[in-house]
Amino acid sequence: MADGVEVRGNRVRVYFRYQSERCREPFPGDATPENIAQAERLVGMIKYEIKAGTFSYARHFPDSPKIKTNTLGHYIDLWLDIKRNEMAPSGFRTYKSKIETHIRPRWGNSQADSIDHLDLQTWVQQTLMPKLHNKTVREIVSILRQVFVIYRTRNRTAHDPSEGIVVRLPDPDEADPFDRDEIAKILSGDETKQQELNLAKFMIWAGPRVSEAMALAWDDVDLKAGTVKFRRSQVRGHYKVTKTRRSTREVQLLKPALEALQAQARFTAKRDPIKIEVTDRDNKTIKRQTVRFVFHKSTTNEAWTSSDVLIKTWWSKHLEDVGVRYRGPNNCRHTYASQMLSTGVVPLDWIADQMGHTSTAMIWRHYGKWINKDGPDMIGLLDRALQP
């Protein structure tokens, strides 16, 4: 009997090596001489196709369990299971949304070994690029590439069809902070929304991420020392530790930020504490904390649940009412950094430490826009410094 064919009782099986794995598949019919001969011819054809690079497992064995476990959808599920335990819930939801919206509908049922580089390239250029931002397309390709890494751990000789696909990004927009006139307008307005105004003032003059400000508790505040500790953040109702270890920090408050907390104390400092669960950096360990949140929504007098709620229920309309061009609430953080830079006297290391950045390079890259009308008269300072 030819190599590649075996008989067990009255059944015939073919076997061959594909992608470094020994494969066995049943051959239909009884173990008659005619069927054995046909099985030998099939093995010869399979070996030729594997050598030529034209072999399709699904074409020869459409009912094989290997077909289901060789679909890209199978490896997508494996990848999601891994990421579910590695990532914070908010980040995982974002990744899964991109998979279910873009990748799985097009490639989920495809055999992973049949996906071609040119087909992927065409999909990226003709389907994704016309309707999505370049950054989003790059993230989708990155996810796809990670799925193929999982696939190649099972099939080490397999190719990665996403290799070589490049999605270029435009030059990033400069930070667009509020200037002093805009700050004054933002901090004016409807006094019935004093808690929202306190939040805005604190964010502008302390520089936290919106998620950090919303998760700030009175136990993190020392009004006498003029400091706060940012220890947690809140994204879509889920509490977790800060973005990076460096982001867990104690911040020295400027006078306006301290004033905002002093004004807010009468609203929430005496509220009954509540119990929350905070996800640790491993995205697995849960720590239970009892806190009294600093900033509440005026209409419900309850803690904020997300930055989206802030934007929809107050921020957008407030900017319109006071005549300030719209930028998101995280722009308060840009404003803090730019205001510090525009003084010309604040060391970059100090700003980076206050904002929880790992390096001064990040300050220049993200927040280095100079607000000329808010900054000092540098030419005058230089003229005086250079006088003989």
C-alpha positions in Angstrom: 0.0 0.0 0.0 1.3 3.4 -1.0 2.7 5.8 1.6 -0.1 8.1 2.7 -2.9 5.6 2.8 -3.9 3.4 5.7 -6.7 0.9 6.3 -8.4 0.4 9.7 -10.9 -2.4 9.6 -13.1 -1.7 6.6 -12.3 2.0 6.6 -9.7 3.9 4.6 -7.8 7.0 5.8 -5.3 9.2 4.0 -2.5 11.0 5.8 -0.1 13.7 4.8 2.0 16.5 6.3 0.7 20.1 5.9 2.1 23.2 7.5 4.4 21.1 9.7 1.5 19.1 11.0 0.6 15.5 10.3 -3.0 15.4 9.0 -5.3 12.4 8.8 -8.7 12.4 7.0 -11.2 9.6 6.3 -11.7 8.5 2.7 -15.4 7.8 1.8 -16.5 4.2 1.1 -15.3 0.8 2.2 -11.8 -0.5 2.0 -12.2 -2.0 -1.5 -9.2 -2.2 -3.9 -10.8 0.5 -6.1 -11.3 2.9 -3.2 -7.7 2.3 -1.9 -6.4 3.1 -5.4 -8.4 6.3 -5.5 -7.1 7.2 -2.1 -3.5 6.7 -3.3 -4.2 9.0 -6.3 -5.7 11.6 -3.9 -2.6 11.5 -1.7 -0.4 12.0 -4.8 -2.5 15.0 -5.9 -2.5 16.5 -2.4 1.3 16.2 -2.1 1.7 17.8 -5.5 -0.6 20.7 -4.6 1.2 21.3 -1.3 4.5 21.4 -3.1 3.1 23.8 -5.7 1.4 26.0 -3.0 -2.1 25.5 -4.4 -3.5 23.1 -1.8 -6.9 23.9 -0.3 -7.9 21.9 2.7 -11.5 23.0 2.4 -11.8 21.9 -1.2 -10.6 18.3 -0.6 -12.2 17.9 2.9 -15.1 20.3 3.3 -16.5 18.4 6.3 -13.3 18.1 8.3 -13.1 19.5 11.8 -9.9 21.2 10.7 -11.9 23.4 8.4 -13.7 25.1 11.3 -10.6 25.4 13.4 -8.7 26.8 10.4 -11.1 29.7 9.7 -9.9 33.2 10.6 -12.9 33.5 12.9 -11.6 30.7 15.0 -8.3 32.5 15.6 -10.2 35.8 16.1 -12.0 34.1 19.0 -8.7 32.8 20.4 -7.2 36.3 20.2 -10.3 37.9 21.9 -10.1 35.4 24.7 -6.4 36.4 25.3 -7.1 40.1 25.1 -10.1 39.8 27.4 -7.8 39.0 30.2 -5.0 41.4 29.2 -6.9 44.6 28.6 -9.1 47.0 30.6 -12.8 46.5 29.7 -13.0 49.9 27.9 -10.1 49.1 25.6 -11.3 45.5 25.0 -14.7 46.8 23.9 -13.0 49.1 21.4 -11.0 46.3 19.9 -14.0 43.9 19.8 -16.1 46.5 18.1 -13.5 46.9 15.3 -13.4 43.1 14.9 -17.2 42.6 14.8 -17.8 45.6 12.6 -15.0 45.3 10.0 -12.9 42.1 10.3 -15.2 39.2 11.1 -17.9 40.1 8.5 -15.4 40.1 5.7 -12.8 37.4 6.8 -14.3 35.4 9.7 -15.5 32.5 7.5 -12.4 32.4 5.3 -9.8 29.7 5.7 -6.8 31.4 7.3 -4.4 29.8 4.8 -6.4 31.0 1.8 -6.3 34.7 2.7 -4.1 36.5 0.2 -2.0 39.6 0.7 -3.4 41.3 -2.4 -7.0 40.6 -1.3 -6.2 42.2 2.0 -4.6 45.1 0.4 -7.6 45.6 -1.9 -9.9 45.5 1.1 -7.9 48.0 3.0 -7.6 50.4 0.1 -11.0 50.1 -1.5 -13.3 49.3 1.5 -11.7 50.8 4.6 -9.8 53.8 3.5 -12.6 55.6 1.7 -14.9 55.6 4.8 -12.6 55.5 7.9 -9.9 57.7 9.3 -6.4 56.5 8.6 -5.7 55.9 12.3 -8.8 53.6 12.5 -7.7 51.6 9.5 -4.2 51.3 10.9 -5.7 49.9 14.2 -7.8 47.4 12.2 -4.8 46.2 10.3 -2.8 46.0 13.6 -5.5 43.8 15.1 -5.6 41.6 12.0 -1.8 41.2 12.2 -2.0 40.1 15.8 -4.7 37.5 14.9 -2.3 36.1 12.3 0.4 35.9 15.0 -1.9 33.5 16.9 -2.6 31.6 13.7 1.2 31.2 13.0 1.8 29.8 16.4 -0.3 26.8 15.3 1.0 26.8 11.7 4.6 27.9 11.9 5.3 27.7 8.2 2.2 29.8 7.3 2.6 33.2 5.8 1.2 36.4 7.2 -0.8 38.1 4.4 -1.0 41.4 6.4 2.8 41.8 6.3 3.8 44.7 4.2 0.5 46.6 4.4 1.3 50.1 5.4 -1.3 52.7 6.5 0.3 56.2 6.7 -1.0 58.8 9.1 -1.2 62.5 8.4 0.8 64.9 10.5 -0.9 65.1 13.9 -2.9 68.2 14.7 -1.4 70.6 17.2 -3.0 70.8 20.6 -5.7 73.4 20.5 -5.9 74.8 24.0 -8.2 77.5 25.3 -6.7 80.9 25.7 -7.2 83.2 28.7 -10.2 84.9 27.2 -11.9 81.6 26.5 -11.0 80.3 30.0 -12.8 83.3 31.5 -15.9 82.7 29.4 -16.0 78.9 30.2 -15.8 79.7 34.0 -18.7 82.0 33.7 -22.3 81.2 33.0 -25.3 79.6 34.7 -24.7 79.6 38.5 -27.2 76.7 38.9 -24.5 74.5 37.3 -21.9 75.5 39.9 -20.7 72.0 40.3 -19.9 71.7 36.6 -18.1 75.0 36.7 -16.0 73.8 39.6 -15.1 70.7 37.6 -14.1 72.7 34.6 -12.0 75.1 36.7 -10.3 72.2 38.4 -9.5 70.5 35.1 -8.1 73.7 33.5 -5.8 74.6 36.4 -4.8 71.1 37.7 -4.4 69.2 34.3 -5.9 65.8 35.1 -7.4 63.6 32.4 -11.2 63.8 32.5 -11.4 60.2 33.7 -9.1 61.1 36.6 -11.1 64.1 37.6 -14.4 62.2 37.6 -12.8 59.5 39.8 -11.3 61.9 42.3 -12.5 61.3 45.9 -12.3 63.5 49.0 -10.0 61.0 50.6 -7.5 61.9 47.8 -7.7 65.6 48.6 -5.7 67.6 51.2 -7.1 71.1 51.2 -4.7 72.3 53.9 -1.6 71.1 52.0 -3.1 72.1 48.6 -2.5 68.7 47.1 -4.5 65.9 45.4 -3.6 62.3 44.6 -4.7 60.8 41.4 -5.0 57.1 42.1 -7.8 55.9 39.8 -9.8 56.7 36.7 -13.3 56.1 35.4 -14.3 55.1 31.9 -17.9 54.4 31.1 -18.8 53.6 34.7 -15.9 51.3 35.2 -13.2 52.2 37.7 -9.6 51.2 37.3 -6.2 52.3 38.4 -4.6 55.2 36.5 -3.4 54.8 32.9 0.3 54.1 33.8 2.2 53.8 37.1 3.6 57.2 36.5 0.0 58.6 36.3 -0.6 57.6 39.9 0.8 60.9 41.3 0.4 63.6 43.9 -0.2 67.0 42.4 0.5 70.4 43.9 -2.5 72.6 43.2 -2.4 76.1 41.7 -4.6 78.6 43.5 -7.5 78.4 41.0 -7.6 74.6 41.2 -7.6 74.7 45.0 -10.4 77.3 44.9 -12.5 75.0 42.7 -12.2 72.2 45.3 -13.0 74.6 48.2 -16.1 75.7 46.3 -17.1 72.1 45.6 -16.7 71.0 49.2 -20.1 72.3 50.3 -21.8 70.2 47.7 -20.2 66.8 48.2 -17.6 66.7 51.0 -20.2 65.5 53.5 -22.0 63.0 51.3 -22.3 59.4 52.4 -19.5 57.3 51.1 -20.2 54.6 48.5 -18.5 51.3 47.7 -16.8 50.8 44.3 -14.7 48.1 42.7 -11.4 49.2 41.1 -9.7 47.0 38.5 -5.9 46.8 39.0 -3.3 47.1 36.3 -3.4 43.4 35.5 -7.1 43.8 34.5 -7.9 40.9 36.7 -7.4 41.9 40.3 -10.4 43.8 41.8 -9.9 46.1 44.8 -12.9 47.4 46.8 -12.8 51.0 48.0 -15.1 53.2 49.9 -15.1 56.7 48.5 -16.9 60.1 48.4 -16.5 61.4 44.9 -15.7 65.1 44.6 -17.5 66.1 41.5 -21.2 65.4 40.9 -23.7 66.3 38.3 -25.9 69.2 39.4 -29.2 67.8 38.0 -28.9 64.5 39.8 -26.3 65.3 42.5 -24.7 61.9 41.7 -21.2 61.2 40.5 -20.5 61.4 36.8 -20.6 58.1 34.9 -18.6 59.1 31.8 -17.1 62.0 29.9 -19.8 61.3 27.2 -22.5 62.2 29.7 -20.6 65.4 30.6 -20.3 66.4 27.0 -24.0 65.7 26.1 -25.6 67.1 29.2 -23.5 70.2 29.8 -20.2 70.8 28.1 -21.3 71.2 24.5 -24.2 73.5 25.2 -22.2 75.5 27.8 -19.5 76.3 25.3 -22.1 77.4 22.7 -23.9 79.6 25.3 -20.7 81.4 26.4 -19.4 81.8 22.8 -16.4 79.5 22.9 -15.4 77.4 19.9 -16.0 73.7 20.7 -13.2 71.5 21.8 -13.7 68.4 24.0 -13.3 68.6 27.8 -9.9 66.8 27.7 -8.7 70.0 26.1 -8.7 71.4 29.6 -5.6 69.2 30.1 -4.0 70.7 27.0 -4.8 74.2 28.3 -3.1 73.5 31.7 0.1 72.4 30.0 0.1 75.2 27.5 -0.6 77.8 30.2 2.4 76.5 32.2 4.6 76.5 29.1 3.5 80.0 28.2 4.8 81.5 31.4 8.3 80.7 30.3 9.5 79.9 33.8 8.0 76.5 34.7 10.6 73.6 34.3 9.4 70.9 31.9 10.3 68.2 34.4 7.8 69.7 36.8 5.0 69.9 34.3 5.7 66.3 33.2 5.6 65.2 36.8 2.3 67.0 37.5 0.6 65.5 34.5 1.9 62.0 35.0 4.0 61.9 31.8 7.1 59.7 31.6 9.2 62.3 29.8 9.5 66.0 28.9 9.4 64.9 25.2 5.8 64.0 25.6 5.1 67.5 26.9 6.5 69.1 23.8 4.9 66.6 21.4 1.4 66.9 22.8 1.1 70.3 24.6 3.9 72.5 23.2 1.7 75.1 21.6 2.7 78.6 22.5 -0.1 81.0 23.3 1.5 84.3 22.3 -1.0 86.7 23.8 -0.9 84.8 27.1 2.8 84.4 27.3 5.5 86.9 28.5 7.1 89.5 26.2 10.0 87.3 25.2 11.6 89.9 22.9 11.5 92.5 25.7 13.0 90.0 28.1 15.7 89.1 25.6 16.5 92.8 24.8 17.0 93.5 28.5 19.0 90.4 29.1 21.4 91.2 26.1 22.0 94.8 27.0 25.7 95.5 27.5 
